[in-house]
């Protein structure tokens, strides 16, 4: 019998969609993840594993995958383990009743025997149920601090994709994509002005754009360099 309540899942961000992700050098990975969400049992007996430094879009792609599965009527579970680890490994109870399970920042719970054993058994239950598993971490599987050999063995069969940081030109295009989806026009000149004066982390850049969106809406002004200086104190 299916459980009446599945494990705790974090609310998905509305803007974490495939359409809102500018891939740059990660186009192949984006295409694979997106295609895998379209077809039942697409991943066969494998685990999909994404890794890369902060700000490359690991969490974005995991949440986008969950949103896509939910859009087609499936059940998805997103667990950012760095935020939820204090709830304990019981978070993984009944995950096999989901069509897709996304484990973000898996490195946050590795090295802890009770977590590693729970992960190993959860992987097995998902595999036996023919369900999809998507994992993200800051490093490739071979560089993770895993103590349980059986868990290491499970991760060794994963399909591994590295997510690369965007170039400055790609960050400009990513900003313009985000802006256009908010109904804003961000010229190359204004975009490069932001890049020249902001921390170039995509997280910071997108937060800056959100701030500008609110300021522009309130002031009923377009995104120009004089307006940016006024709105951001630059």
N, C-alpha and C positions, 0 to 999 in steps of 0.2 A: 504493500500500500504506500502511496506517495505521502510524504510528510505534509502536514498542513502549513508548515512554515519552513522556508529555507534559511540558510545561513545569512547573517547580516551582510548587506551589500550597501556600498556607498552610492549616493545619488549621482547619476551621470551628468556631466556638463552638457548643456544644450548645444554649445558651440564645438564640442568634440565630435565632429563628423568627418567622414572621408572627404566630402566636398570642401571642407574648410581646412584641409591639411595640404600645405604646399610641400611636395616631396623633395625637390632638388635632386640630389644624388640617390635618394631613397625611393625612387619611382618603382623599381622592381619589387621592393618589399611591400610598398603600398598596394601594388597590383595583386600580389599574392594573398595578402591578408584580406583584401576586399573580395577577391574571387572565392576564397575559402568560406566566407560568410554567406555565400549565395546558394551553396549546395549542401545538402545533408551528407554527413560522413565524408566530406571532401578530404579531410586530413588522414583518413585511413587509420593506421595504428601508430601515428606519430604525434609529437608535441611540437608546437611552433614556439620558438624562443627568440625574443627581440632583445638586443642589448645595445647600450650606448651611453654616452655621458648625459648629464642633466640638460634638459632643454632641447633634446633632439626629437621629441615627440613620442616617446615610449607610451606614456600614459594616454596621450591623445589617441593613438591607434588602438589601444586596448578598449577604451571607452567607445570609440567609433565602431569597433567590431560588435560590442554589446548592443549599441543602438541599432545597428543594421539587423542583427538577429531578432531583436524585439520588433522592429518594423515589419518583418516578414512573419510575425506571429510566434516566434520562438521565445524561450526563456533563457535569459543570460544573467550571469553573476559576475560583478566586478569587485575584487577584493584588493585594495591597496594595503599590502601587509605592513608597510612601515607605519601606517596610521592605525591599523586594527590589531596589531600583534598582541596588545594587552588583553584582548578578549580571549586569547588562547586558541589552541588548535581545533577546538570544537567548532570553529568557524567553517571547517571543512566538512562537517557532518552533512550528509545528504546532497553533496554537490553533484552527484551523478544524476540527479533529477533535473538538472539544467541542460540545455542544448549546448551552451557555451559557458565555460568558466575562464575568467581572466585573472591571473595572479600577478599583481604589480609589485615591484621591489621585493622579489622573493629572497634577496640576500638578507633582508631584515630579520628573518627568522631562522636562517641556516646556522648550523653549529649548536643548535638546541635539540637534544635527542628527542623530546616529545613532539616537537614540531616536525622534525625530519621524518619520524615514523608516520605521523599523520599525513604528511605530504605524499610519502611513498604509497600508503594505502589509498589515498584519494586518487592518485594517478592511476592506480590499478582499477579502481571502481569506474573511473571515467572511461578508461580503455575498454573494459568489459562491456560497458553500456553503449559503446560506440559514440561517445560524446566528444566535443571539441575542447581542447585546452590550449590556451595562449598564455605564455609567461613572459615577463619582462624583468630585466635586472640591469645593473650598472656594468657588468662584466660578462664575458662568455662563460659557459658552464664549467669549463676546465679550470677556471680561475676562482671559482666560488669555494668558500670554506665549508665543504660538505664532509660530515663525519660518517654518515651511514653509506656503506658501499652500494647497497641496493638502490638508494636514491640517486647516487652518482651514476649508476648504470642506467637508470630510467632517463636521466637528463642527457646521457651520452647519445641517445638515439634521436634527440630532438633535431628538427630542422632549424638551424641557427641563422639569423640575419643580424648583421650589424647596422645600426642606424647612424648615419654620418651627420656631423654638424653642417648647417647650411653656410654657404659662402655669403659674403656681404650682399652680392647681387641677388642671391636667392632670398635672403632675409628681407630685402626691399620688396621682392615679388610676393613674399608671404604676407608682409604687412599690407600690400595693396589688395591681395585676395581677401584678407580679413576685413579691410576697410570696405571693399565693394559689397561684401555680404552684409555689412551693416548699413548700406545705403550711402556710404561716404566716398568721395573721390579724393584719392591721395596721389598727388603728382609725384613724379620722380624727384623733383627738386625738394618738395616737402619731406618725402620719405628719406632722402639722403640727409636732410637736416636733422631728422630724428636719429638716424644711425650715427651721425657724427657727434651727437651730444648725449646719447643715452648709453647705458650699459648694453652691450650687444647680445645679451642673453635673449632668446626668443620669448621666454617667459616675461621678462621685464618689458620687452618691446610690445608684446600684446597687451600687457597691463597698461602701458602708456597709451596705446591706441584706445583701450576701453575708457580711460580717463578723458581722452580727447573727444570721444564719441559723446559722453555725457555733457562735457563742457560745450561742445558745438550745438547740441540739441537745446541746451538751456539758453545759450546766447544767440541761437539762430544764425550762426556764422559758419562759413566754409573753413576748411583746413588750409590756412595760409601760414607762412612763416611768422608774420606779425601776430596772428592769433595764437600760434603755438607758444611764442615767447610770453604772451600775456597769460595764457591758460596754465602753463607749466612753470612759470617763473624763470624762464631761460633768458 
